[in-house]
Amino acid sequence: MKKLLVFSGISLILASCNVNYGGYPTRSPYPANNSGSAANTEREYNELIKTYKPETAEVLNDLLNDDDPGNLRTSISIENRSSCNMVLTVSGNSFFRKIPIAAGKIGYTMVPKNQNYRLSGMVCNAPYQSTKFITGSYSIKLTR
């Protein structure tokens, strides 16, 4: 039964991916998401989406093999339930990634386990900021 639920969740993630992404840049030409402007967030989203490459296979493997203590990385998934595109910044010790997430879609990435991460972004002109200690697969839903 657990495998069926995990498979259903994976199917949901795959179904939400309707864009063919490329590679992603390590730095954005736009300011961080705390700029307070939906226009700046949309501009940054449009630039990132051109080159961003999601880690779909790695995330799916992590979700299916979540009990593997030997794996040093785990997944973070973010469901954007708002009507606005967003860019989520995930930063931690020697880790930095910006994830473009379309309105109503799910974004995800792999991160090293057992570290603190700062998650931040703008959701329809509302700032989101959180610090989480990630030890295993982590999922959040953002709504505005």
Contacts in CASP RR format, 6 or more apart in sequence:
PFRMAT RR
TARGET T0000
AUTHOR 0000-0000-0000
METHOD contacts of the structure
MODEL  1
MKKLLVFSGISLILASCNVNYGGYPTRSPYPANNSGSAANTEREYNELIK
TYKPETAEVLNDLLNDDDPGNLRTSISIENRSSCNMVLTVSGNSFFRKIP
IAAGKIGYTMVPKNQNYRLSGMVCNAPYQSTKFITGSYSIKLTR
6 63 0 8 1.000
6 64 0 8 1.000
9 63 0 8 1.000
10 60 0 8 1.000
10 63 0 8 1.000
10 64 0 8 1.000
12 106 0 8 1.000
13 56 0 8 1.000
13 59 0 8 1.000
13 60 0 8 1.000
13 77 0 8 1.000
13 106 0 8 1.000
13 108 0 8 1.000
14 56 0 8 1.000
14 60 0 8 1.000
16 104 0 8 1.000
16 105 0 8 1.000
16 106 0 8 1.000
16 107 0 8 1.000
17 54 0 8 1.000
17 56 0 8 1.000
17 105 0 8 1.000
17 106 0 8 1.000
18 105 0 8 1.000
19 49 0 8 1.000
19 102 0 8 1.000
21 49 0 8 1.000
21 51 0 8 1.000
21 52 0 8 1.000
21 53 0 8 1.000
21 54 0 8 1.000
22 50 0 8 1.000
22 51 0 8 1.000
22 52 0 8 1.000
22 53 0 8 1.000
23 51 0 8 1.000
23 52 0 8 1.000
23 53 0 8 1.000
24 48 0 8 1.000
24 51 0 8 1.000
24 52 0 8 1.000
24 53 0 8 1.000
24 97 0 8 1.000
24 98 0 8 1.000
25 48 0 8 1.000
25 51 0 8 1.000
26 96 0 8 1.000
28 44 0 8 1.000
28 47 0 8 1.000
28 48 0 8 1.000
28 87 0 8 1.000
28 98 0 8 1.000
29 47 0 8 1.000
30 40 0 8 1.000
30 43 0 8 1.000
30 44 0 8 1.000
30 47 0 8 1.000
31 40 0 8 1.000
31 44 0 8 1.000
32 89 0 8 1.000
32 120 0 8 1.000
33 41 0 8 1.000
33 44 0 8 1.000
33 86 0 8 1.000
33 87 0 8 1.000
33 88 0 8 1.000
33 89 0 8 1.000
33 120 0 8 1.000
33 121 0 8 1.000
33 122 0 8 1.000
33 127 0 8 1.000
34 120 0 8 1.000
34 121 0 8 1.000
34 122 0 8 1.000
34 127 0 8 1.000
35 41 0 8 1.000
35 122 0 8 1.000
36 122 0 8 1.000
36 125 0 8 1.000
36 127 0 8 1.000
37 122 0 8 1.000
37 125 0 8 1.000
38 84 0 8 1.000
38 122 0 8 1.000
38 124 0 8 1.000
38 125 0 8 1.000
41 84 0 8 1.000
41 85 0 8 1.000
41 86 0 8 1.000
41 87 0 8 1.000
41 121 0 8 1.000
41 122 0 8 1.000
42 84 0 8 1.000
42 85 0 8 1.000
44 87 0 8 1.000
44 98 0 8 1.000
44 100 0 8 1.000
45 85 0 8 1.000
45 86 0 8 1.000
45 87 0 8 1.000
45 100 0 8 1.000
45 102 0 8 1.000
48 87 0 8 1.000
48 98 0 8 1.000
48 100 0 8 1.000
49 100 0 8 1.000
49 102 0 8 1.000
52 99 0 8 1.000
52 100 0 8 1.000
54 107 0 8 1.000
54 108 0 8 1.000
54 109 0 8 1.000
55 108 0 8 1.000
55 109 0 8 1.000
55 110 0 8 1.000
56 108 0 8 1.000
58 73 0 8 1.000
58 75 0 8 1.000
58 110 0 8 1.000
59 75 0 8 1.000
59 77 0 8 1.000
59 108 0 8 1.000
59 109 0 8 1.000
59 110 0 8 1.000
62 71 0 8 1.000
62 73 0 8 1.000
62 74 0 8 1.000
62 75 0 8 1.000
62 110 0 8 1.000
62 137 0 8 1.000
63 75 0 8 1.000
63 137 0 8 1.000
65 71 0 8 1.000
66 74 0 8 1.000
66 136 0 8 1.000
66 137 0 8 1.000
71 113 0 8 1.000
72 112 0 8 1.000
72 113 0 8 1.000
73 110 0 8 1.000
73 111 0 8 1.000
73 112 0 8 1.000
73 113 0 8 1.000
74 110 0 8 1.000
74 111 0 8 1.000
74 113 0 8 1.000
74 134 0 8 1.000
74 135 0 8 1.000
74 136 0 8 1.000
74 137 0 8 1.000
74 138 0 8 1.000
75 108 0 8 1.000
75 109 0 8 1.000
75 110 0 8 1.000
75 111 0 8 1.000
75 136 0 8 1.000
75 137 0 8 1.000
75 138 0 8 1.000
76 90 0 8 1.000
76 108 0 8 1.000
76 109 0 8 1.000
76 110 0 8 1.000
76 111 0 8 1.000
76 117 0 8 1.000
76 119 0 8 1.000
76 134 0 8 1.000
76 137 0 8 1.000
76 138 0 8 1.000
76 139 0 8 1.000
76 140 0 8 1.000
77 106 0 8 1.000
77 107 0 8 1.000
77 108 0 8 1.000
77 137 0 8 1.000
77 138 0 8 1.000
77 139 0 8 1.000
77 140 0 8 1.000
78 88 0 8 1.000
78 99 0 8 1.000
78 101 0 8 1.000
78 106 0 8 1.000
78 107 0 8 1.000
78 108 0 8 1.000
78 119 0 8 1.000
78 139 0 8 1.000
78 140 0 8 1.000
78 141 0 8 1.000
78 142 0 8 1.000
79 104 0 8 1.000
79 105 0 8 1.000
79 106 0 8 1.000
79 107 0 8 1.000
79 139 0 8 1.000
79 140 0 8 1.000
79 141 0 8 1.000
79 142 0 8 1.000
80 86 0 8 1.000
80 101 0 8 1.000
80 102 0 8 1.000
80 103 0 8 1.000
80 104 0 8 1.000
80 105 0 8 1.000
80 106 0 8 1.000
80 107 0 8 1.000
80 123 0 8 1.000
80 142 0 8 1.000
81 104 0 8 1.000
81 141 0 8 1.000
81 142 0 8 1.000
81 143 0 8 1.000
82 103 0 8 1.000
82 104 0 8 1.000
82 123 0 8 1.000
82 124 0 8 1.000
82 142 0 8 1.000
82 143 0 8 1.000
82 144 0 8 1.000
83 103 0 8 1.000
83 104 0 8 1.000
83 124 0 8 1.000
83 144 0 8 1.000
84 103 0 8 1.000
84 123 0 8 1.000
84 124 0 8 1.000
84 125 0 8 1.000
84 144 0 8 1.000
85 100 0 8 1.000
85 101 0 8 1.000
85 102 0 8 1.000
85 103 0 8 1.000
86 100 0 8 1.000
86 101 0 8 1.000
86 103 0 8 1.000
86 121 0 8 1.000
86 122 0 8 1.000
86 123 0 8 1.000
86 142 0 8 1.000
87 98 0 8 1.000
87 99 0 8 1.000
87 100 0 8 1.000
87 101 0 8 1.000
87 121 0 8 1.000
87 122 0 8 1.000
88 98 0 8 1.000
88 99 0 8 1.000
88 101 0 8 1.000
88 107 0 8 1.000
88 119 0 8 1.000
88 120 0 8 1.000
88 121 0 8 1.000
88 128 0 8 1.000
89 96 0 8 1.000
89 97 0 8 1.000
89 98 0 8 1.000
89 99 0 8 1.000
89 118 0 8 1.000
89 119 0 8 1.000
89 120 0 8 1.000
89 121 0 8 1.000
90 96 0 8 1.000
90 97 0 8 1.000
90 98 0 8 1.000
90 99 0 8 1.000
90 109 0 8 1.000
90 111 0 8 1.000
90 117 0 8 1.000
90 118 0 8 1.000
90 119 0 8 1.000
91 97 0 8 1.000
91 117 0 8 1.000
91 118 0 8 1.000
91 120 0 8 1.000
92 111 0 8 1.000
92 115 0 8 1.000
92 116 0 8 1.000
92 117 0 8 1.000
92 118 0 8 1.000
93 112 0 8 1.000
93 115 0 8 1.000
93 116 0 8 1.000
95 111 0 8 1.000
95 112 0 8 1.000
95 115 0 8 1.000
95 117 0 8 1.000
97 109 0 8 1.000
99 107 0 8 1.000
99 108 0 8 1.000
99 109 0 8 1.000
101 107 0 8 1.000
111 117 0 8 1.000
111 134 0 8 1.000
113 134 0 8 1.000
113 135 0 8 1.000
113 136 0 8 1.000
114 133 0 8 1.000
114 134 0 8 1.000
114 135 0 8 1.000
115 133 0 8 1.000
115 134 0 8 1.000
116 131 0 8 1.000
116 132 0 8 1.000
116 133 0 8 1.000
116 134 0 8 1.000
117 131 0 8 1.000
117 132 0 8 1.000
117 133 0 8 1.000
117 134 0 8 1.000
118 129 0 8 1.000
118 130 0 8 1.000
118 131 0 8 1.000
119 128 0 8 1.000
119 129 0 8 1.000
119 130 0 8 1.000
119 131 0 8 1.000
119 132 0 8 1.000
119 140 0 8 1.000
120 127 0 8 1.000
120 128 0 8 1.000
120 129 0 8 1.000
120 130 0 8 1.000
121 127 0 8 1.000
121 128 0 8 1.000
121 129 0 8 1.000
122 128 0 8 1.000
123 142 0 8 1.000
123 143 0 8 1.000
123 144 0 8 1.000
124 144 0 8 1.000
126 144 0 8 1.000
128 142 0 8 1.000
130 140 0 8 1.000
132 138 0 8 1.000
END
